[in-house]
Amino acid sequence: MLSIEHEFEATVVTLVDEGPEPLQEDVTVAAFDDRVTFTQYDVEGDRVMQVTMSPLQVQELLAALDLPEGVYRRAGADADP
């Protein structure tokens, strides 16, 4: 299950794990203009964990889910010297 809310500064998606046990804590994804945050409560550490990615990193993550094992560079990306 998921929910989508459009707030003033971000679109917020909450992903609820409804599969067979063991279930994971909800994941909240907040997409801002310049970053995307992934937030999840860590039961073992009794704290909230957060990862922040650029929109480009999220695009690359989504593309990677459909690619075979390997190392890739997006077309048009500047090459390292």
VMD Tcl script that draws the C-alpha trace (Angstrom):
set ca {
  {0.00 0.00 0.00}
  {1.14 3.54 -0.56}
  {-0.12 7.06 -0.08}
  {0.74 10.23 -2.01}
  {0.40 13.74 -0.60}
  {1.28 17.00 -2.32}
  {2.55 19.41 0.32}
  {3.75 23.00 -0.05}
  {7.43 22.19 -0.68}
  {7.40 18.49 -1.53}
  {5.50 15.50 -2.80}
  {5.45 12.87 -0.05}
  {4.99 9.15 -0.74}
  {4.64 6.68 2.13}
  {5.25 3.00 1.37}
  {3.66 0.49 3.75}
  {5.00 -3.09 3.78}
  {1.98 -5.40 3.64}
  {3.70 -8.60 2.54}
  {4.30 -11.72 4.57}
  {6.15 -11.33 7.86}
  {8.68 -10.15 8.80}
  {7.34 -6.74 7.81}
  {9.55 -3.68 7.48}
  {8.78 -0.22 8.87}
  {7.08 2.34 6.60}
  {9.34 4.23 4.20}
  {8.57 7.90 3.55}
  {9.90 9.46 0.34}
  {9.82 13.27 0.13}
  {10.64 14.75 -3.29}
  {11.74 18.39 -3.21}
  {13.00 20.47 -6.17}
  {16.66 19.84 -5.33}
  {16.69 16.57 -3.35}
  {14.79 13.43 -2.44}
  {14.80 12.05 1.09}
  {14.06 8.48 2.18}
  {13.12 8.12 5.84}
  {12.51 4.95 7.86}
  {12.32 4.18 11.57}
  {15.03 1.77 12.77}
  {13.51 -0.44 15.47}
  {16.84 -1.92 16.60}
  {18.51 1.48 17.00}
  {15.29 3.21 18.14}
  {15.93 6.12 15.78}
  {14.83 7.52 12.45}
  {17.26 6.92 9.57}
  {17.34 9.26 6.56}
  {19.09 9.12 3.18}
  {19.21 12.18 0.91}
  {19.80 11.85 -2.82}
  {19.89 14.28 -5.72}
  {17.15 13.91 -8.35}
  {19.82 12.59 -10.76}
  {20.83 9.88 -8.28}
  {17.19 8.79 -8.01}
  {16.88 8.62 -11.81}
  {20.04 6.50 -11.96}
  {18.74 4.22 -9.20}
  {15.49 3.65 -11.08}
  {17.39 2.94 -14.31}
  {19.73 0.53 -12.48}
  {16.83 -1.67 -11.41}
  {16.41 -2.74 -15.06}
  {20.10 -3.22 -15.94}
  {22.35 -6.27 -15.67}
  {25.40 -6.31 -13.42}
  {28.12 -3.88 -14.50}
  {29.37 -0.28 -14.32}
  {27.51 2.39 -16.27}
  {27.69 6.09 -17.06}
  {24.66 8.04 -18.23}
  {24.83 9.18 -21.84}
  {26.02 12.79 -22.00}
  {27.61 12.68 -18.54}
  {31.00 14.37 -18.31}
  {33.87 11.88 -18.29}
  {36.43 11.91 -15.48}
  {39.91 13.05 -16.59}
}
mol new
graphics top color blue
foreach p $ca { graphics top sphere $p radius 0.5 }
foreach p [lrange $ca 0 end-1] q [lrange $ca 1 end] { graphics top cylinder $p $q radius 0.2 }
display resetview
